Amino acid sequence: MKVLVTGASGNVGSLVVRTLSERKVAVRGVVRREKSAAALRARDLPGVEVVVADLADEKAVPALLDGIDAVFLATGNTADQLTQEQQVIRAAAAAGVRRLVKLSVGGASPDAPLTLARVHYAAEQELASSGLAYTVLRPAFFMDNLLQYVPWIDSSGQLPLPTGDGAMAMIHAQDIADVAAVELTSELTGNRDLALTGPEALTIGQALHRVGQVVGRQLSHVDSTREEFLRRYIEAGATPEYAEDIATLYDGILRPGYGAAITDTVEKTTGSSPRSIDDFARDHAADFSPTGATGS
Ligand SMILES: NC(=O)c1ccc[n+]([C@@H]2O[C@H](COP(=O)([O-])OP(=O)(O)OC[C@H]3O[C@@H](n4cnc5c(N)ncnc54)[C@H](OP(=O)(O)O)[C@@H]3O)[C@@H](O)[C@H]2O)c1
């Protein structure tokens, strides 16, 4: 079988590519930038073909489905995210693939407070009316999100984020990839909707403390305001619209604890317990060195 993996250089897609390759499943990985394609090709993963395409380009997408049996659909939170997802869903339905596994979010609804959750809802509507068999993945906050904030950690090891004491059931991206690999390659019937979490709910402070213990660096959280976060996130390159969304996620959803519920879906699907924050720290110890992160 052969699987189309979009977002193949992203947090989750890159791990789906590697996981499928290790399981001897052929992959066509799609990225947008030549630089990402070159980095993926340099990994020389067995059975992995790398293609550069713009998923928002209606003419480019159908050819990506040639010879494909299943699709992993992950797209970044960009202004054309819905168009990208719609193009892939339509092309996959036209090609008659066996299953499409879509990376979505919890709380997707037409009146969600987050733009990204409304976009995912609209893409899910497209999927539901496509005639495809599908799995929707709804992961909790990625542990991997912490990597982008390593440059924000000051010399005393403090990281400011507007999440207060809100606990979140954070998940290692590899567990999302492992679930995706099962869904893509198993003989499943019907549509599935899977809420995915890590093994425990942690505040950012608790997570940083545990990471620090593993990597040998004292790390802690200091609460910040929505305004401080917006200023720094936009300075770091986010668009004002996306920064507003993430500020609302942190300050309005995660701070009051709405991201804390744990599920057993990872273990039920893969047969293995989800990875802990300590596992995550061991996997990314070099990224947490004071000289800076390599993660996205
Ligand atoms: N972070 C979280 O805590 C969290 C939680 C739940 C759900 N999610 C969802 O997870 C998704 C993001 O997943 P991720 O973090 O794995 O992605 P990511 O790291 O943001 O990567 C985005 C990927 O999309 C590719 N891409 C961007 N524009 C493209 C285009 N026009 N055509 C083709 N490819 C394009 C990028 O390729 P290049 O490298 O070439 O640019 C990259 O491979 C979002 O939909 C988000 O809502 C995130």
The ligand as an SDF file (V2000), in Angstrom:
LIG
                    3D

 48 52  0  0  0  0  0  0  0  0999 V2000
    0.0120   22.3400   18.2770 N   0  0  0  0  0  0  0  0  0  0  0  0
   -0.9960   21.8260   18.9390 C   0  0  0  0  0  0  0  0  0  0  0  0
   -0.9740   21.7640   20.1920 O   0  0  0  0  0  0  0  0  0  0  0  0
   -2.1780   21.2560   18.2000 C   0  0  0  0  0  0  0  0  0  0  0  0
   -3.1630   20.5790   18.9260 C   0  0  0  0  0  0  0  0  0  0  0  0
   -4.2460   20.0340   18.2310 C   0  0  0  0  0  0  0  0  0  0  0  0
   -4.3180   20.1570   16.8500 C   0  0  0  0  0  0  0  0  0  0  0  0
   -3.3280   20.8220   16.1630 N   0  0  0  0  0  0  0  0  0  0  0  0
   -3.4470   20.9570   14.7140 C   0  0  0  0  0  0  0  0  0  0  0  0
   -2.2970   20.3670   14.1030 O   0  0  0  0  0  0  0  0  0  0  0  0
   -2.0920   20.9990   12.8250 C   0  0  0  0  0  0  0  0  0  0  0  0
   -0.6350   21.3650   12.6590 C   0  0  0  0  0  0  0  0  0  0  0  0
    0.1250   20.1850   12.6310 O   0  0  0  0  0  0  0  0  0  0  0  0
    1.7190   20.2570   12.7260 P   0  0  0  0  0  0  0  0  0  0  0  0
    2.0880   21.0340   13.9520 O   0  0  0  0  0  0  0  0  0  0  0  0
    2.2140   18.8840   12.5570 O   0  0  0  0  0  0  0  0  0  0  0  0
    2.0440   21.1410   11.4220 O   0  0  0  0  0  0  0  0  0  0  0  0
    3.2010   22.1860   11.2350 P   0  0  0  0  0  0  0  0  0  0  0  0
    4.4070   21.7640   12.0230 O   0  0  0  0  0  0  0  0  0  0  0  0
    2.6240   23.5400   11.3980 O   0  0  0  0  0  0  0  0  0  0  0  0
    3.5830   21.9720    9.6890 O   0  0  0  0  0  0  0  0  0  0  0  0
    2.8250   22.4580    8.6170 C   0  0  0  0  0  0  0  0  0  0  0  0
    3.1210   21.5990    7.3940 C   0  0  0  0  0  0  0  0  0  0  0  0
    2.2870   21.9990    6.3050 O   0  0  0  0  0  0  0  0  0  0  0  0
    3.0990   22.2410    5.1550 C   0  0  0  0  0  0  0  0  0  0  0  0
    2.4470   23.2880    4.3600 N   0  0  0  0  0  0  0  0  0  0  0  0
    2.1960   24.5790    4.7340 C   0  0  0  0  0  0  0  0  0  0  0  0
    1.5550   25.2260    3.7290 N   0  0  0  0  0  0  0  0  0  0  0  0
    1.3930   24.3280    2.7270 C   0  0  0  0  0  0  0  0  0  0  0  0
    0.8070   24.3880    1.4270 C   0  0  0  0  0  0  0  0  0  0  0  0
    0.2110   25.5060    0.9830 N   0  0  0  0  0  0  0  0  0  0  0  0
    0.8450   23.3000    0.6290 N   0  0  0  0  0  0  0  0  0  0  0  0
    1.4600   22.1560    1.0740 C   0  0  0  0  0  0  0  0  0  0  0  0
    1.9820   22.0150    2.3060 N   0  0  0  0  0  0  0  0  0  0  0  0
    1.9660   23.0960    3.1190 C   0  0  0  0  0  0  0  0  0  0  0  0
    4.4540   22.6370    5.7060 C   0  0  0  0  0  0  0  0  0  0  0  0
    5.4420   22.4310    4.7160 O   0  0  0  0  0  0  0  0  0  0  0  0
    6.7850   23.3460    4.6140 P   0  0  0  0  0  0  0  0  0  0  0  0
    7.7380   22.8500    5.6620 O   0  0  0  0  0  0  0  0  0  0  0  0
    7.2820   23.0920    3.2590 O   0  0  0  0  0  0  0  0  0  0  0  0
    6.3460   24.7750    4.8590 O   0  0  0  0  0  0  0  0  0  0  0  0
    4.5630   21.6750    6.8950 C   0  0  0  0  0  0  0  0  0  0  0  0
    4.9460   20.3990    6.4650 O   0  0  0  0  0  0  0  0  0  0  0  0
   -2.9790   22.2340   12.7750 C   0  0  0  0  0  0  0  0  0  0  0  0
   -4.0710   21.9870   11.9210 O   0  0  0  0  0  0  0  0  0  0  0  0
   -3.4250   22.3910   14.2240 C   0  0  0  0  0  0  0  0  0  0  0  0
   -4.6990   23.0140   14.2990 O   0  0  0  0  0  0  0  0  0  0  0  0
   -2.2670   21.3630   16.8140 C   0  0  0  0  0  0  0  0  0  0  0  0
  1  2  1  0
  2  3  2  0
  2  4  1  0
  4  5  1  0
  4 48  2  0
  5  6  2  0
  6  7  1  0
  7  8  2  0
  8  9  1  0
  8 48  1  0
  9 10  1  0
  9 46  1  0
 10 11  1  0
 11 12  1  0
 11 44  1  0
 12 13  1  0
 13 14  1  0
 14 15  2  0
 14 16  1  0
 14 17  1  0
 17 18  1  0
 18 19  2  0
 18 20  1  0
 18 21  1  0
 21 22  1  0
 22 23  1  0
 23 24  1  0
 23 42  1  0
 24 25  1  0
 25 26  1  0
 25 36  1  0
 26 27  1  0
 26 35  1  0
 27 28  2  0
 28 29  1  0
 29 30  1  0
 29 35  2  0
 30 31  1  0
 30 32  2  0
 32 33  1  0
 33 34  2  0
 34 35  1  0
 36 37  1  0
 36 42  1  0
 37 38  1  0
 38 39  2  0
 38 40  1  0
 38 41  1  0
 42 43  1  0
 44 45  1  0
 44 46  1  0
 46 47  1  0
M  CHG  2   8   1  16  -1
M  END
$$$$
